[in-house]
Structures are given as C-alpha cells and as structure tokens.
Amino acid sequence: MQNENTHGFTRRSFIKGAAVLGAAGALVGCSPQAENMEEVKEPDAVPAEQIYAGVCRANCFGGCLLNIHVRDGRIVRTSAGDFPNTEYNRICTKGLTQPARVYSADRIQYPMRRTGERGVGKFERISWDEAIDEIANKWNGYIQEYGTHSIATFMASGNFGTLAGGGMAGIIPRFNAVMGFSSISNDVDAAQGFAATKIFGGMTEAQANNEPTDYVNTKTFINWASNPAISQPQIFHFIMKAKENGMRFIVVDPVYNATASKADWYIPINPATDGVLAMAILNEIVTNGTENEDFVRTHTEAPLLIKEDGMFLRMSDLGVEPMEGDVDPLTGKPTVIDPYAVWDESTDAVASLEEAKSPAYKGISSVEGISVQTVWENAAQQVAAWPAETASPVCGVSVEDIQELARIYVEDGPVNTYVQLGADHYVNGHYNYWPMYAISAATGNIGKPGAACGPICVLPTMVLNFMVSALPTDTAGNPAQGGGPSYNMNTLLTILENEKYGDQDAVLKSIYVATANPATVWADHAYAVECFKKIDFLVVADITMTETAMYADIMLPVAHWFEVTDLHTNCHTHPYFVWQEKAIEPQFESKSDFDILKTIAEKMGYGSFFEFDGEEYIAMGLENGNAKALGLSVQRLKEEHAVRFMSGETYISFEGGNFLTPTGRASFYKESVAPAYDVGQEIDFSKETSLYWEPTLEADKNSAVRAQYPFHCISEHMRTRTHSQWYDVEHLKDYDPEPIVRINPEDAADLGITEGDTVRLYNDRGSVVMKATLSAGYPRGIVGSPRSYREREFIEGHFASLSTKQYNQVCANQPFNDVAVAIEKA
C-alpha cells in the first residue's frame, strides 16, 4: 500500500496519475486502469517495513545504491543507500520515483502477439508457453533455411545489470555466442572512444578520467563538452566541492546551461568546433615551446620517426634483423619484434625506443640517409594551420581567450579536462576529441593526482571474466558456436531489402530487442520505423509498452529491476559493484531477462550452456585472479551490497603516464587506422593518421544546408528521464509536462514566435510540432530540445525524424546533434 505524502505526492494523486496515463492510451496488456483501482482505507497500524538493497541501472552514469522500502509486499519508497565511502551517496528524482515505474500503468502484464498492423498497438494475450513455442519455431525455421546469422539481438543501455544483459560479461552476449546469432551494433557515443583509442590505446577502468574523489587535487577544472549538472548529477557535487576549496572551474560549451551557471569562467564556442579550439591551443603551446618537455619525451610517441611513406622508422630499416616474440594465441605463430628507431641525444646516435636514454623529439630530419620527421614535428605541422587568429572566427573563441587557455594548461596545473559527449554527436566527432586529448598529453596534465583528460564512466575491465559471455562452454566443456557478424544501424535497410552488408551476403529475418528502445532514440526515425516494418519477425522484451514494443510480433513482459536479483557492474561514476536484492515478486506474469533467455535456449536445445542460476552466473564472471585479489565474491556482495573493485584509495587514470598503446606512450600520429565498420565506403586515411579537423555536416554555420534550414538543433538530456526511460512516471510531468524547443528570444522575435506558441521544426528528413519556450542561454541560430519523448507525446511528428543516420568515414556513430532545421509557427 502506498504511504501518504511520500516524495510530495499522496496515494490519491498516485492513483490519479495512473488514471491520466491510462486515459492517454495505455494498451491491452498494461497495468489495470483507474476504473479497476479501488480506494482502500488506511490501516489502523502501519505494517512493518523491510529494506532491500537496490540500484539504478539506467545509463545516466549513476548506478546509485538505493534502499528499497517494502510494506506488505509492496514497494512504498526509495532512499539513498550508504556506500563504504559515503561521499558517493546520492539519489535524484529518477531514483526517488522508481516505485512509480514498478506500478506504472504502462507495465506489460503478460506475453502478447500482434494482431494488427505494426505500430498501431493491437495485440492479443497469449501464454508464456505459446510465446516461447512461437519464437523457437520461427527461429528454428530461419536457422534451417538461412543459418543462425539470420537472427540478431539488439541490446543497449536500458539496464546495466549482468543478468539483464547490458552489464559487462552479461547474459545477452552469452546467449548470442551460444545461439550463433548476429547482433545489431548500438553505434552511439562512439567518437570520443574512437579518438581515445588513437591517442591512449583505449580506455582505462575509469575510461580516461580520475576517480571523482581526486578532483580536490585539481587546480583548474575545464568542463568541456559536458553538462554534468544535468547529465551526471551524481558526480557534480565532487566538482562543486573542489570549486569551494579553491579550484578554478571553467566551462566550454555552446549553450549557457546549468553547469555554465556555476563556472568561474564560461567560454561559449561554436558547436562541433571543439577540435579547432584544441588545435589553436596546441599551436600556441608548440609555437611558444611551452610543452612539458619531460612528459612529451618520456610518455608520448613524439620522438618516433616517420618516414616519407608514412610508416615509422624501425630498426630493421637500419639493418637490424627482427626477433621472434611470444606466440600469438590467435594465430599460433610467433610475434615479430621490430623495435621503433629514435635518435638518442645522450649518445648522439640512433637507438631503439626502449634503449634510448634521451630520445629527441625535435630537429631530426635524416637518419642514415633516410628522410624522416619526428611525430612531434608532424603534429606541429598539423596545428600550424590553426593559429589563434585563424581559429577564432571558426570556433567563436577570441584570440585572447585561446591564448589564456594555452597559458592555463602550461602554468595553472594540475588541470583536469572533463570531457563527455557534447562534441561526440556529430559526423566530425572524433576529429574534435583527438586534439582535445592531445593538449593534456602535450602539457603533462594526465596520469597524476589532479590531472586527467576525458570522460568518467567506470568499467570493471580488469576484474571480470569476459570469457563466460564471449567464449562460453557447455557443462561438458564444449565451446559454443560463436556469435555472428555485428551489423551497423544505418545498414539494416540495405540488408533487409538487398541481403547485402557491404560486399558480403547478409540475410536478416528476425531481431530480438531487449534493454533498448530504438524507435524513440535512434537517429532518423522514419528509417528506423521502416526497418521494423520490413523485418519478418520482431520480438521485444521490455518492462513497459515502449514505442519499439508497439512494432513487435511477440512482446514479452520483463520484470522491473527491483523484482529480480542482479549485479550492476558498469557505466557509473563510482568505483563499486552494487548488488540488487529481489525486493518483491515480479508483477503480473513478468519474468527476468535472464529467465527468458535461458528458457528460449533450453527450448531450442542449448540448455547445457545455461545450467546455472543467476547468482551462479554472476560468480562465474568473478572467477579470475584480479577479482579474488580484491576479495570480490557473490557472498560478499550479498552481505555488503556495494564492494569496491578498483585498486587503491583513489584511482588515477593512466597513472604515471602509462598508456595502453603498444609503446605505452600517448600517440599524436598513427601509421594506420582500422575503421570501426566496413561496408565498402571510400576512406581518406590522411584524415585519420594525424591531428586533423574538418567542419561537420549541418551544425557548421557555413554549411550549404543552412541556407534552407538556418537553425542548428541540439538534443538535450533531461533531469527527469534517462534517454526514453521514466516516460511513464506521471508526476514527473509536473516538471517536464510536454516536449518543448528552446529558442533565443531575438530569433523568436524575428520569426514572430512568443512563449508557448506551437511551432514546427522541419528539414528534408522529417518534422515535429511542439511548444516553444524562449531561452537566452541559447545563442542565435541554435535551438535545443529534449530527445527523450515518444511519438505519442508530440503534437505531431517525431523529434528523432530530424536527425541523419550518416556516419563518419571510419567511426560508426549516430550524429544526433548534426541537425539543421527550419522553424515556423504551426
């Protein structure tokens, strides 16, 4: 029974909210409507309350430990749980309103089969046996005719639980590998990671930033391309605490937003020109010779020598025979060791990189008759195209401010450059991040207390046994057949219509969607819908009637996070595994993702790969030396609820300047770059090997498309939703009642638009109608709108219809913000 006055709403208003949502069109198979709900008298005595450990598992980089308060078998509220380090204790509006999601009017109650056209929401109730039989029969038929690769799974970030599939070493990848199914690549938030792989060789356990408790050691904190006050509220207090202790807080952003309002210095920048600003800062540093010489020489690849053919000079080029190394487990053959050659200033002679005591990174043009240049001098050539005077009109930052930023990196360290995804969602995304990261490497502002560069999103890469999901075996030790190819989102329609993925034959007949809602959040909504309509057989497993579920042939009801046991492992900003206790029984006929996948596998004859329960599977993932060294175990997690999995008291990313590249050094140049996808596209690799920047597609103010569609449209994160989740919490609509577009007041005046007017945003891909609100925080020519709303919440159209599915030539990344629109009163 719901308590009165819990979180500011009463039992009566909670029922009223469910009724409103029901009237808005809840479908058959969702929770009972208001007419089926009865007022009950308050009991004379309040029932005893039990508290269970829980965790928010959405992709808000939170992963907050929660207390789940239960009375008479019903969840009545949540509160913040205690981490071992209570500085991490947090709960936001989304965590507080989880009970409303458990008892949402949009809960899918039982398995259903589609009876009408896809997308219209007509379904009939079926039993679990009928649902599993139909799925197994369909899939066995496709396998027999087209092979296992004709079936694909698609999972995203809707639930980062190990047993839900989204967590690392999760059950969905194991299911894929066992069944031999293909997968649909998520293709989001990829640009920053692609660039980090270029310069750092990849991400550490904390991706590329230091643990938040280290921020107190930072002298200057540059928040670049991120809005943590909204998007990462669980971490923002660490930044503000450091600011109160004297840290200087600088914000670089196109929009004056909640985070910018807290800045000591706010620097507006033209969207998707972050790389230009970074190149100009680097140019100032190179020109003035103010780089951190010791760090550049010792911890970057600046001394490596590039030959005229673009390849590195190696000792074999100088007559030294390569050596045999350890056997490569993938090929079974010995590796070849051919050391990089550098010029050693201490001996004034050539030497291998490993043996040189003082490798030179400037002034080397020839070695034994071979023309070369150092990596540092190559980088200097690239940034020379962007002096402050050239960069300023492009990025919108004054020459003086560019010079001041360069000075800060050199003189006011340690500097933490906190970079998230603001510059990621453009076709030129990774061209922005590599130069941004390079500033920290050039000035030594990385790998030590107070100094870091990049995102914070903790990943337990060192303490999980990924073989349980990647290379599973059955009870007899036989290996699984292995998963099929991974298909990019923007190639699905070609596969469905032409049975081709690039030059390769590809047949796709069925997709299983879990922990995802692509119909709402994928770029180019019309394209996504067309894919869903063309697939032969679509199965969707979810908690609520999402927009994607409306297109399902078979819909499966999934238990809420609080109705199952699970382990939250990744994509949060704290260094803990968090245990989820089962607080109540699954509502209606819902089942956990784990139980659903296990049942399907058993039905199709693969039960020997799933002869374990949920806790046993989690224990399998913790079966490795690193986890044991840290005392990680299921029993300990059940007892303590939150257990630290990162070594030391405060984690420093790339500590000591040790990176994940083959040399262990940060890279300013690459001999070659492997594209993240290959569909036969033409690639200009000259853009990928050196520091480089080019304008984006539509956000650039000089783009040809802006003559017809003059406004750049940014998609915002919301306080009240994580992507499309929490759409069904009615009382949160008091804060975000409907979709809106924020317009600069001067632009609005030119268009004859006033506060609250209904307006249409449109381009050649689609249109959407919503209310306008005036915001001076947005500069002229730029508008912004939350991208978390479903189609039925807009007055007309869909916000996701405005975005393009076009990818960069090497980086598979949906460019949600690379959007130009025109605006008119509707």
Secondary structure in CASP SS format (residue, H / E / C, confidence):
PFRMAT SS
TARGET T0000
AUTHOR 0000-0000-0000
METHOD secondary structure of the structure
MODEL  1
M C 1.00
Q C 1.00
N C 1.00
E C 1.00
N C 1.00
T E 1.00
H C 1.00
G C 1.00
F E 1.00
T C 1.00
R H 1.00
R H 1.00
S H 1.00
F H 1.00
I H 1.00
K H 1.00
G H 1.00
A H 1.00
A H 1.00
V H 1.00
L H 1.00
G H 1.00
A H 1.00
A C 1.00
G C 1.00
A C 1.00
L C 1.00
V C 1.00
G C 1.00
C C 1.00
S C 1.00
P C 1.00
Q C 1.00
A H 1.00
E H 1.00
N H 1.00
M C 1.00
E C 1.00
E C 1.00
V C 1.00
K C 1.00
E C 1.00
P C 1.00
D C 1.00
A C 1.00
V C 1.00
P C 1.00
A C 1.00
E E 1.00
Q E 1.00
I E 1.00
Y E 1.00
A E 1.00
G E 1.00
V E 1.00
C C 1.00
R C 1.00
A C 1.00
N C 1.00
C C 1.00
F E 1.00
G C 1.00
G C 1.00
C C 1.00
L E 1.00
L E 1.00
N E 1.00
I E 1.00
H E 1.00
V E 1.00
R E 1.00
D C 1.00
G C 1.00
R E 1.00
I E 1.00
V E 1.00
R E 1.00
T E 1.00
S E 1.00
A E 1.00
G C 1.00
D C 1.00
F C 1.00
P C 1.00
N C 1.00
T H 1.00
E H 1.00
Y H 1.00
N C 1.00
R C 1.00
I C 1.00
C C 1.00
T H 1.00
K H 1.00
G H 1.00
L H 1.00
T C 1.00
Q H 1.00
P H 1.00
A H 1.00
R H 1.00
V H 1.00
Y C 1.00
S C 1.00
A C 1.00
D C 1.00
R E 1.00
I C 1.00
Q C 1.00
Y C 1.00
P C 1.00
M E 1.00
R E 1.00
R E 1.00
T C 1.00
G C 1.00
E C 1.00
R C 1.00
G C 1.00
V C 1.00
G C 1.00
K C 1.00
F E 1.00
E E 1.00
R E 1.00
I C 1.00
S C 1.00
W H 1.00
D H 1.00
E H 1.00
A H 1.00
I H 1.00
D H 1.00
E H 1.00
I H 1.00
A H 1.00
N H 1.00
K H 1.00
W H 1.00
N H 1.00
G H 1.00
Y H 1.00
I H 1.00
Q H 1.00
E H 1.00
Y H 1.00
G C 1.00
T H 1.00
H H 1.00
S H 1.00
I E 1.00
A E 1.00
T E 1.00
F E 1.00
M E 1.00
A C 1.00
S C 1.00
G C 1.00
N C 1.00
F C 1.00
G E 1.00
T C 1.00
L C 1.00
A C 1.00
G C 1.00
G C 1.00
G C 1.00
M C 1.00
A C 1.00
G C 1.00
I H 1.00
I H 1.00
P H 1.00
R H 1.00
F H 1.00
N H 1.00
A H 1.00
V H 1.00
M H 1.00
G C 1.00
F C 1.00
S E 1.00
S E 1.00
I E 1.00
S C 1.00
N C 1.00
D C 1.00
V C 1.00
D C 1.00
A C 1.00
A H 1.00
Q H 1.00
G H 1.00
F H 1.00
A H 1.00
A H 1.00
T H 1.00
K H 1.00
I H 1.00
F H 1.00
G C 1.00
G C 1.00
M C 1.00
T E 1.00
E C 1.00
A C 1.00
Q E 1.00
A C 1.00
N C 1.00
N C 1.00
E C 1.00
P H 1.00
T H 1.00
D H 1.00
Y H 1.00
V H 1.00
N H 1.00
T C 1.00
K C 1.00
T E 1.00
F E 1.00
I E 1.00
N E 1.00
W E 1.00
A C 1.00
S C 1.00
N C 1.00
P H 1.00
A H 1.00
I H 1.00
S H 1.00
Q C 1.00
P H 1.00
Q H 1.00
I H 1.00
F H 1.00
H H 1.00
F H 1.00
I H 1.00
M H 1.00
K H 1.00
A H 1.00
K H 1.00
E H 1.00
N C 1.00
G C 1.00
M C 1.00
R E 1.00
F E 1.00
I E 1.00
V E 1.00
V E 1.00
D E 1.00
P C 1.00
V C 1.00
Y C 1.00
N C 1.00
A C 1.00
T C 1.00
A H 1.00
S H 1.00
K H 1.00
A C 1.00
D C 1.00
W E 1.00
Y E 1.00
I E 1.00
P E 1.00
I C 1.00
N C 1.00
P C 1.00
A C 1.00
T C 1.00
D H 1.00
G H 1.00
V H 1.00
L H 1.00
A H 1.00
M H 1.00
A H 1.00
I H 1.00
L H 1.00
N H 1.00
E H 1.00
I H 1.00
V H 1.00
T H 1.00
N H 1.00
G C 1.00
T C 1.00
E C 1.00
N C 1.00
E H 1.00
D H 1.00
F H 1.00
V H 1.00
R H 1.00
T H 1.00
H H 1.00
T E 1.00
E C 1.00
A C 1.00
P C 1.00
L C 1.00
L E 1.00
I E 1.00
K E 1.00
E C 1.00
D C 1.00
G C 1.00
M C 1.00
F E 1.00
L C 1.00
R E 1.00
M H 1.00
S H 1.00
D H 1.00
L H 1.00
G C 1.00
V C 1.00
E C 1.00
P C 1.00
M E 1.00
E E 1.00
G E 1.00
D E 1.00
V E 1.00
D C 1.00
P C 1.00
L C 1.00
T C 1.00
G C 1.00
K C 1.00
P E 1.00
T E 1.00
V E 1.00
I E 1.00
D C 1.00
P C 1.00
Y E 1.00
A E 1.00
V E 1.00
W E 1.00
D E 1.00
E C 1.00
S C 1.00
T C 1.00
D C 1.00
A E 1.00
V E 1.00
A E 1.00
S E 1.00
L C 1.00
E C 1.00
E C 1.00
A C 1.00
K C 1.00
S C 1.00
P E 1.00
A C 1.00
Y C 1.00
K C 1.00
G C 1.00
I C 1.00
S C 1.00
S E 1.00
V E 1.00
E C 1.00
G C 1.00
I E 1.00
S E 1.00
V E 1.00
Q E 1.00
T E 1.00
V H 1.00
W H 1.00
E H 1.00
N H 1.00
A H 1.00
A H 1.00
Q H 1.00
Q H 1.00
V H 1.00
A C 1.00
A C 1.00
W C 1.00
P C 1.00
A H 1.00
E H 1.00
T H 1.00
A H 1.00
S H 1.00
P H 1.00
V H 1.00
C H 1.00
G C 1.00
V C 1.00
S C 1.00
V H 1.00
E H 1.00
D H 1.00
I H 1.00
Q H 1.00
E H 1.00
L H 1.00
A H 1.00
R H 1.00
I H 1.00
Y H 1.00
V H 1.00
E H 1.00
D C 1.00
G C 1.00
P C 1.00
V E 1.00
N E 1.00
T E 1.00
Y E 1.00
V E 1.00
Q C 1.00
L C 1.00
G C 1.00
A C 1.00
D C 1.00
H C 1.00
Y C 1.00
V C 1.00
N C 1.00
G H 1.00
H H 1.00
Y H 1.00
N H 1.00
Y H 1.00
W H 1.00
P H 1.00
M H 1.00
Y H 1.00
A H 1.00
I H 1.00
S H 1.00
A H 1.00
A H 1.00
T H 1.00
G C 1.00
N C 1.00
I C 1.00
G C 1.00
K E 1.00
P C 1.00
G C 1.00
A E 1.00
A E 1.00
C E 1.00
G E 1.00
P C 1.00
I E 1.00
C C 1.00
V E 1.00
L C 1.00
P C 1.00
T C 1.00
M C 1.00
V C 1.00
L C 1.00
N C 1.00
F C 1.00
M H 1.00
V H 1.00
S H 1.00
A H 1.00
L C 1.00
P C 1.00
T E 1.00
D C 1.00
T C 1.00
A C 1.00
G C 1.00
N C 1.00
P E 1.00
A C 1.00
Q C 1.00
G C 1.00
G C 1.00
G C 1.00
P C 1.00
S E 1.00
Y E 1.00
N C 1.00
M H 1.00
N H 1.00
T H 1.00
L H 1.00
L H 1.00
T H 1.00
I H 1.00
L H 1.00
E H 1.00
N H 1.00
E C 1.00
K E 1.00
Y E 1.00
G C 1.00
D C 1.00
Q E 1.00
D E 1.00
A C 1.00
V C 1.00
L C 1.00
K C 1.00
S E 1.00
I E 1.00
Y E 1.00
V E 1.00
A E 1.00
T C 1.00
A C 1.00
N C 1.00
P H 1.00
A H 1.00
T H 1.00
V H 1.00
W C 1.00
A C 1.00
D C 1.00
H H 1.00
A H 1.00
Y H 1.00
A H 1.00
V H 1.00
E H 1.00
C H 1.00
F H 1.00
K H 1.00
K H 1.00
I C 1.00
D C 1.00
F E 1.00
L E 1.00
V E 1.00
V E 1.00
A E 1.00
D E 1.00
I C 1.00
T E 1.00
M C 1.00
T C 1.00
E C 1.00
T C 1.00
A H 1.00
M H 1.00
Y H 1.00
A C 1.00
D C 1.00
I E 1.00
M E 1.00
L E 1.00
P E 1.00
V E 1.00
A C 1.00
H C 1.00
W H 1.00
F H 1.00
E H 1.00
V C 1.00
T C 1.00
D E 1.00
L E 1.00
H E 1.00
T C 1.00
N C 1.00
C C 1.00
H E 1.00
T C 1.00
H C 1.00
P C 1.00
Y E 1.00
F E 1.00
V E 1.00
W E 1.00
Q E 1.00
E C 1.00
K C 1.00
A C 1.00
I C 1.00
E C 1.00
P C 1.00
Q C 1.00
F C 1.00
E C 1.00
S C 1.00
K E 1.00
S C 1.00
D H 1.00
F H 1.00
D H 1.00
I H 1.00
L H 1.00
K H 1.00
T H 1.00
I H 1.00
A H 1.00
E H 1.00
K H 1.00
M C 1.00
G C 1.00
Y C 1.00
G H 1.00
S H 1.00
F H 1.00
F C 1.00
E C 1.00
F C 1.00
D C 1.00
G H 1.00
E H 1.00
E H 1.00
Y H 1.00
I H 1.00
A H 1.00
M H 1.00
G H 1.00
L C 1.00
E C 1.00
N C 1.00
G H 1.00
N H 1.00
A H 1.00
K H 1.00
A H 1.00
L C 1.00
G C 1.00
L C 1.00
S C 1.00
V H 1.00
Q H 1.00
R H 1.00
L H 1.00
K H 1.00
E H 1.00
E H 1.00
H C 1.00
A E 1.00
V E 1.00
R E 1.00
F C 1.00
M C 1.00
S C 1.00
G C 1.00
E C 1.00
T C 1.00
Y C 1.00
I C 1.00
S C 1.00
F C 1.00
E H 1.00
G H 1.00
G H 1.00
N C 1.00
F C 1.00
L C 1.00
T C 1.00
P C 1.00
T C 1.00
G C 1.00
R C 1.00
A E 1.00
S C 1.00
F C 1.00
Y E 1.00
K C 1.00
E C 1.00
S C 1.00
V C 1.00
A C 1.00
P C 1.00
A C 1.00
Y C 1.00
D C 1.00
V C 1.00
G C 1.00
Q C 1.00
E C 1.00
I C 1.00
D C 1.00
F C 1.00
S H 1.00
K H 1.00
E H 1.00
T H 1.00
S E 1.00
L C 1.00
Y C 1.00
W C 1.00
E C 1.00
P C 1.00
T C 1.00
L C 1.00
E C 1.00
A C 1.00
D C 1.00
K C 1.00
N C 1.00
S C 1.00
A H 1.00
V H 1.00
R H 1.00
A H 1.00
Q C 1.00
Y C 1.00
P C 1.00
F E 1.00
H E 1.00
C E 1.00
I E 1.00
S E 1.00
E E 1.00
H C 1.00
M C 1.00
R C 1.00
T C 1.00
R C 1.00
T E 1.00
H C 1.00
S C 1.00
Q E 1.00
W C 1.00
Y C 1.00
D C 1.00
V C 1.00
E H 1.00
H H 1.00
L H 1.00
K H 1.00
D H 1.00
Y C 1.00
D C 1.00
P C 1.00
E C 1.00
P C 1.00
I E 1.00
V E 1.00
R E 1.00
I E 1.00
N C 1.00
P H 1.00
E H 1.00
D H 1.00
A H 1.00
A H 1.00
D H 1.00
L H 1.00
G C 1.00
I C 1.00
T C 1.00
E C 1.00
G C 1.00
D C 1.00
T E 1.00
V E 1.00
R E 1.00
L E 1.00
Y E 1.00
N C 1.00
D C 1.00
R C 1.00
G C 1.00
S E 1.00
V E 1.00
V E 1.00
M E 1.00
K E 1.00
A E 1.00
T E 1.00
L E 1.00
S C 1.00
A C 1.00
G C 1.00
Y C 1.00
P C 1.00
R C 1.00
G C 1.00
I E 1.00
V E 1.00
G E 1.00
S E 1.00
P E 1.00
R C 1.00
S C 1.00
Y C 1.00
R C 1.00
E H 1.00
R H 1.00
E H 1.00
F C 1.00
I C 1.00
E E 1.00
G E 1.00
H C 1.00
F H 1.00
A H 1.00
S H 1.00
L H 1.00
S C 1.00
T C 1.00
K C 1.00
Q C 1.00
Y C 1.00
N C 1.00
Q C 1.00
V C 1.00
C C 1.00
A C 1.00
N C 1.00
Q C 1.00
P C 1.00
F C 1.00
N C 1.00
D C 1.00
V C 1.00
A E 1.00
V E 1.00
A E 1.00
I E 1.00
E E 1.00
K E 1.00
A C 1.00
END
